[in-house]
Amino acid sequence: MTSQASDASALTDQTVQALSGNPASVSPTDGASLIDSWISSLGDSPIASDLSSLKSALQSSSPDSQEISSLLMSLSQQTSAAASQAGGGAQGSLQQLASALESFGKQIQ
């Protein structure tokens, strides 16, 4: 496994773990930090654009839970699509991430 693949796997695991808990236990600062890591990893992509929007929504003085939920659902769909095109172990990890994003999005509606 390359270092980049290993880093992506660790980031995926870290994100799934953060999303698996109670939404109230994840601070906007924690979310923004994870988002920055993903944006750095993904570069210029549609997913990175949605992540930037999510970061802005989280850092708002009065975060809109409906907007955040909608962005999480969009990210879940994009991640699921990426999982279907991924190979090997990445496919399962990405599908797990997509499920965690969807579940978290539903919890904060």
DRENSE-141137 format. One record per atom (N, C-alpha, C): residue in one letter; atom name; x, y, z. Coordinates in steps of 0.001 Angstrom, whole numbers, plus 500000, padded with zeros to 6 digits. Layout:
N
("A", "CA", (X, Y, Z))
...
***
This chain:
109
("M", "N", (500851, 498829, 500000))
("M", "CA", (500000, 500000, 500000))
("M", "C", (500894, 501230, 500000))
("T", "N", (500577, 502180, 499120))
("T", "CA", (501361, 503402, 499062))
("T", "C", (501050, 504287, 500258))
("S", "N", (501929, 505238, 500504))
("S", "CA", (501733, 506161, 501620))
("S", "C", (500454, 506965, 501431))
("Q", "N", (500175, 507397, 500195))
("Q", "CA", (498964, 508169, 499916))
("Q", "C", (497719, 507325, 500179))
("A", "N", (497723, 506066, 499763))
("A", "CA", (496591, 505177, 500002))
("A", "C", (496420, 504916, 501492))
("S", "N", (497523, 504773, 502185))
("S", "CA", (497480, 504559, 503632))
("S", "C", (496907, 505785, 504343))
("D", "N", (497322, 506980, 503911))
("D", "CA", (496802, 508220, 504483))
("D", "C", (495296, 508346, 504236))
("A", "N", (494865, 508017, 503019))
("A", "CA", (493443, 508089, 502679))
("A", "C", (492648, 507095, 503514))
("S", "N", (493191, 505912, 503711))
("S", "CA", (492522, 504901, 504524))
("S", "C", (492386, 505367, 505974))
("A", "N", (493452, 505948, 506509))
("A", "CA", (493410, 506452, 507881))
("A", "C", (492414, 507594, 508010))
("L", "N", (492358, 508469, 507023))
("L", "CA", (491412, 509587, 507042))
("L", "C", (489977, 509077, 506951))
("T", "N", (489765, 508068, 506126))
("T", "CA", (488436, 507458, 506019))
("T", "C", (488022, 506870, 507360))
("D", "N", (488915, 506117, 507983))
("D", "CA", (488611, 505517, 509291))
("D", "C", (488315, 506586, 510335))
("Q", "N", (489118, 507632, 510350))
("Q", "CA", (488934, 508718, 511319))
("Q", "C", (487578, 509401, 511113))
("T", "N", (487196, 509610, 509871))
("T", "CA", (485931, 510267, 509563))
("T", "C", (484750, 509385, 509945))
("V", "N", (484816, 508110, 509603))
("V", "CA", (483741, 507184, 509968))
("V", "C", (483575, 507150, 511482))
("Q", "N", (484676, 507109, 512202))
("Q", "CA", (484613, 507091, 513664))
("Q", "C", (483937, 508360, 514202))
("A", "N", (484304, 509510, 513653))
("A", "CA", (483716, 510776, 514101))
("A", "C", (482218, 510824, 513805))
("L", "N", (481817, 510288, 512652))
("L", "CA", (480413, 510325, 512258))
("L", "C", (479571, 509257, 512934))
("S", "N", (480209, 508290, 513551))
("S", "CA", (479482, 507179, 514171))
("S", "C", (478947, 507522, 515555))
("G", "N", (479407, 508611, 516127))
("G", "CA", (478963, 508995, 517462))
("G", "C", (477728, 509876, 517423))
("N", "N", (477433, 510429, 518548))
("N", "CA", (476327, 511351, 518697))
("N", "C", (476698, 512659, 517997))
("P", "N", (475820, 513201, 517136))
("P", "CA", (476145, 514455, 516453))
("P", "C", (476518, 515588, 517409))
("A", "N", (475941, 515603, 518580))
("A", "CA", (476247, 516660, 519552))
("A", "C", (477677, 516559, 520071))
("S", "N", (478289, 515396, 519935))
("S", "CA", (479651, 515210, 520448))
("S", "C", (480730, 515628, 519453))
("V", "N", (480335, 515974, 518232))
("V", "CA", (481295, 516409, 517221))
("V", "C", (481191, 517927, 517101))
("S", "N", (482272, 518604, 517449))
("S", "CA", (482247, 520068, 517394))
("S", "C", (482465, 520546, 515962))
("P", "N", (481967, 521745, 515647))
("P", "CA", (482250, 522308, 514321))
("P", "C", (483749, 522418, 514038))
("T", "N", (484550, 522665, 515068))
("T", "CA", (486006, 522754, 514889))
("T", "C", (486573, 521402, 514464))
("D", "N", (486104, 520312, 515111))
("D", "CA", (486537, 518970, 514716))
("D", "C", (486136, 518682, 513274))
("G", "N", (484894, 519044, 512934))
("G", "CA", (484409, 518832, 511577))
("G", "C", (485226, 519608, 510560))
("A", "N", (485532, 520862, 510877))
("A", "CA", (486313, 521703, 509960))
("A", "C", (487711, 521135, 509755))
("S", "N", (488298, 520607, 510810))
("S", "CA", (489632, 520013, 510706))
("S", "C", (489620, 518793, 509786))
("L", "N", (488618, 517934, 509945))
("L", "CA", (488489, 516769, 509058))
("L", "C", (488257, 517214, 507617))
("I", "N", (487411, 518211, 507453))
("I", "CA", (487113, 518706, 506115))
("I", "C", (488376, 519241, 505446))
("D", "N", (489173, 520000, 506190))
("D", "CA", (490432, 520509, 505628))
("D", "C", (491332, 519367, 505162))
("S", "N", (491389, 518303, 505949))
("S", "CA", (492206, 517140, 505564))
("S", "C", (491689, 516516, 504277))
("W", "N", (490366, 516394, 504146))
("W", "CA", (489777, 515819, 502940))
("W", "C", (490022, 516706, 501731))
("I", "N", (489827, 518014, 501889))
("I", "CA", (490040, 518931, 500774))
("I", "C", (491491, 518851, 500293))
("S", "N", (492415, 518794, 501234))
("S", "CA", (493830, 518669, 500885))
("S", "C", (494086, 517367, 500128))
("S", "N", (493426, 516299, 500557))
("S", "CA", (493610, 514997, 499938))
("S", "C", (492964, 514909, 498550))
("L", "N", (491803, 515556, 498385))
("L", "CA", (491044, 515425, 497144))
("L", "C", (491432, 516421, 496063))
("G", "N", (492017, 517539, 496465))
("G", "CA", (492364, 518551, 495472))
("G", "C", (491118, 519217, 494920))
("D", "N", (491157, 519559, 493650))
("D", "CA", (490063, 520270, 492993))
("D", "C", (489080, 519262, 492407))
("S", "N", (487971, 519050, 493106))
("S", "CA", (486964, 518096, 492638))
("S", "C", (485592, 518557, 493109))
("P", "N", (484524, 518014, 492513))
("P", "CA", (483180, 518377, 492973))
("P", "C", (482963, 518047, 494457))
("I", "N", (483534, 516962, 494914))
("I", "CA", (483391, 516596, 496324))
("I", "C", (484076, 517641, 497194))
("A", "N", (485242, 518106, 496789))
("A", "CA", (485957, 519129, 497555))
("A", "C", (485143, 520418, 497610))
("S", "N", (484437, 520738, 496549))
("S", "CA", (483586, 521935, 496523))
("S", "C", (482461, 521812, 497555))
("D", "N", (481800, 520650, 497596))
("D", "CA", (480747, 520421, 498593))
("D", "C", (481316, 520432, 500004))
("L", "N", (482529, 519921, 500160))
("L", "CA", (483171, 519949, 501474))
("L", "C", (483435, 521385, 501922))
("S", "N", (483846, 522235, 501003))
("S", "CA", (484061, 523642, 501332))
("S", "C", (482752, 524301, 501768))
("S", "N", (481670, 523963, 501077))
("S", "CA", (480352, 524485, 501454))
("S", "C", (479949, 523991, 502838))
("L", "N", (480236, 522730, 503121))
("L", "CA", (479918, 522172, 504431))
("L", "C", (480723, 522870, 505518))
("K", "N", (481991, 523107, 505253))
("K", "CA", (482841, 523789, 506231))
("K", "C", (482288, 525179, 506525))
("S", "N", (481904, 525911, 505490))
("S", "CA", (481328, 527244, 505683))
("S", "C", (480053, 527178, 506506))
("A", "N", (479213, 526190, 506224))
("A", "CA", (477958, 526034, 506966))
("A", "C", (478232, 525724, 508433))
("L", "N", (479223, 524897, 508703))
("L", "CA", (479565, 524547, 510079))
("L", "C", (480132, 525736, 510848))
("Q", "N", (480841, 526597, 510149))
("Q", "CA", (481482, 527728, 510806))
("Q", "C", (480591, 528968, 510880))
("S", "N", (479390, 528856, 510372))
("S", "CA", (478444, 529964, 510428))
("S", "C", (478124, 530301, 511885))
("S", "N", (477792, 531566, 512127))
("S", "CA", (477452, 531967, 513501))
("S", "C", (476186, 531273, 513991))
("S", "N", (475309, 530893, 513067))
("S", "CA", (474130, 530100, 513441))
("S", "C", (473938, 529014, 512382))
("P", "N", (474627, 527881, 512565))
("P", "CA", (474568, 526796, 511576))
("P", "C", (473137, 526330, 511301))
("D", "N", (472824, 526120, 510042))
("D", "CA", (471510, 525654, 509596))
("D", "C", (471562, 524129, 509457))
("S", "N", (470887, 523438, 510349))
("S", "CA", (470952, 521972, 510357))
("S", "C", (470400, 521369, 509069))
("Q", "N", (469400, 522005, 508449))
("Q", "CA", (468859, 521481, 507191))
("Q", "C", (469896, 521583, 506067))
("E", "N", (470602, 522704, 506013))
("E", "CA", (471639, 522880, 504992))
("E", "C", (472768, 521876, 505205))
("I", "N", (473179, 521713, 506452))
("I", "CA", (474256, 520767, 506769))
("I", "C", (473829, 519348, 506421))
("S", "N", (472598, 518997, 506776))
("S", "CA", (472080, 517666, 506457))
("S", "C", (472054, 517438, 504950))
("S", "N", (471598, 518434, 504205))
("S", "CA", (471538, 518328, 502743))
("S", "C", (472930, 518133, 502141))
("L", "N", (473904, 518876, 502648))
("L", "CA", (475280, 518728, 502161))
("L", "C", (475837, 517341, 502497))
("L", "N", (475537, 516848, 503695))
("L", "CA", (475997, 515506, 504074))
("L", "C", (475377, 514438, 503182))
("M", "N", (474101, 514607, 502832))
("M", "CA", (473437, 513643, 501948))
("M", "C", (474070, 513669, 500550))
("S", "N", (474375, 514875, 500066))
("S", "CA", (475031, 514996, 498763))
("S", "C", (476406, 514333, 498787))
("L", "N", (477152, 514580, 499851))
("L", "CA", (478475, 513956, 499986))
("L", "C", (478358, 512436, 500076))
("S", "N", (477321, 511958, 500752))
("S", "CA", (477096, 510513, 500846))
("S", "C", (476882, 509908, 499457))
("Q", "N", (476051, 510575, 498653))
("Q", "CA", (475777, 510078, 497303))
("Q", "C", (477034, 510082, 496434))
("Q", "N", (477814, 511162, 496531))
("Q", "CA", (479046, 511250, 495748))
("Q", "C", (480062, 510194, 496190))
("T", "N", (480131, 509957, 497482))
("T", "CA", (481057, 508959, 498016))
("T", "C", (480635, 507556, 497602))
("S", "N", (479336, 507311, 497613))
("S", "CA", (478825, 506010, 497181))
("S", "C", (479146, 505774, 495702))
("A", "N", (478995, 506811, 494891))
("A", "CA", (479333, 506695, 493463))
("A", "C", (480822, 506418, 493291))
("A", "N", (481656, 507094, 494080))
("A", "CA", (483102, 506857, 494013))
("A", "C", (483425, 505428, 494447))
("A", "N", (482702, 504938, 495453))
("A", "CA", (482933, 503573, 495936))
("A", "C", (482655, 502550, 494839))
("S", "N", (481619, 502804, 494047))
("S", "CA", (481271, 501845, 492992))
("S", "C", (482341, 501774, 491909))
("Q", "N", (483178, 502807, 491815))
("Q", "CA", (484244, 502829, 490814))
("Q", "C", (485599, 502444, 491400))
("A", "N", (485668, 502349, 492718))
("A", "CA", (486939, 502030, 493381))
("A", "C", (487193, 500531, 493323))
("G", "N", (488422, 500176, 493512))
("G", "CA", (488778, 498768, 493510))
("G", "C", (489257, 498320, 494877))
("G", "N", (489267, 497037, 495058))
("G", "CA", (489830, 496431, 496261))
("G", "C", (489207, 496899, 497559))
("G", "N", (490061, 497072, 498562))
("G", "CA", (489613, 497438, 499895))
("G", "C", (489036, 498836, 499970))
("A", "N", (489390, 499697, 499021))
("A", "CA", (488887, 501071, 499036))
("A", "C", (487375, 501099, 498849))
("Q", "N", (486857, 500165, 498080))
("Q", "CA", (485420, 500153, 497813))
("Q", "C", (484615, 499990, 499099))
("G", "N", (484996, 499045, 499927))
("G", "CA", (484287, 498810, 501187))
("G", "C", (484413, 499977, 502143))
("S", "N", (485601, 500553, 502221))
("S", "CA", (485827, 501701, 503107))
("S", "C", (485012, 502906, 502664))
("L", "N", (484991, 503154, 501358))
("L", "CA", (484224, 504288, 500851))
("L", "C", (482725, 504078, 501043))
("Q", "N", (482262, 502844, 500881))
("Q", "CA", (480837, 502579, 501093))
("Q", "C", (480476, 502768, 502568))
("Q", "N", (481370, 502367, 503450))
("Q", "CA", (481163, 502574, 504886))
("Q", "C", (481105, 504074, 505198))
("L", "N", (481973, 504845, 504569))
("L", "CA", (481985, 506293, 504747))
("L", "C", (480680, 506898, 504221))
("A", "N", (480232, 506455, 503058))
("A", "CA", (478976, 506961, 502493))
("A", "C", (477810, 506692, 503439))
("S", "N", (477778, 505501, 504013))
("S", "CA", (476712, 505160, 504969))
("S", "C", (476776, 506019, 506224))
("A", "N", (477996, 506270, 506706))
("A", "CA", (478174, 507096, 507906))
("A", "C", (477736, 508537, 507633))
("L", "N", (478061, 509062, 506458))
("L", "CA", (477639, 510421, 506089))
("L", "C", (476118, 510514, 506031))
("E", "N", (475499, 509517, 505425))
("E", "CA", (474039, 509510, 505313))
("E", "C", (473382, 509422, 506688))
("S", "N", (473852, 508515, 507499))
("S", "CA", (473289, 508335, 508837))
("S", "C", (473437, 509604, 509675))
("F", "N", (474617, 510214, 509639))
("F", "CA", (474860, 511437, 510391))
("F", "C", (473953, 512566, 509894))
("G", "N", (473811, 512660, 508585))
("G", "CA", (472936, 513678, 507992))
("G", "C", (471494, 513520, 508446))
("K", "N", (471015, 512298, 508528))
("K", "CA", (469646, 512040, 508983))
("K", "C", (469473, 512384, 510460))
("Q", "N", (470503, 512158, 511254))
("Q", "CA", (470418, 512423, 512691))
("Q", "C", (470304, 513904, 513016))
("I", "N", (470848, 514761, 512178))
("I", "CA", (470833, 516179, 512509))
("I", "C", (469693, 516944, 511846))
("Q", "N", (468852, 516277, 511100))
("Q", "CA", (467717, 516947, 510465))
("Q", "C", (466769, 517503, 511485))
***
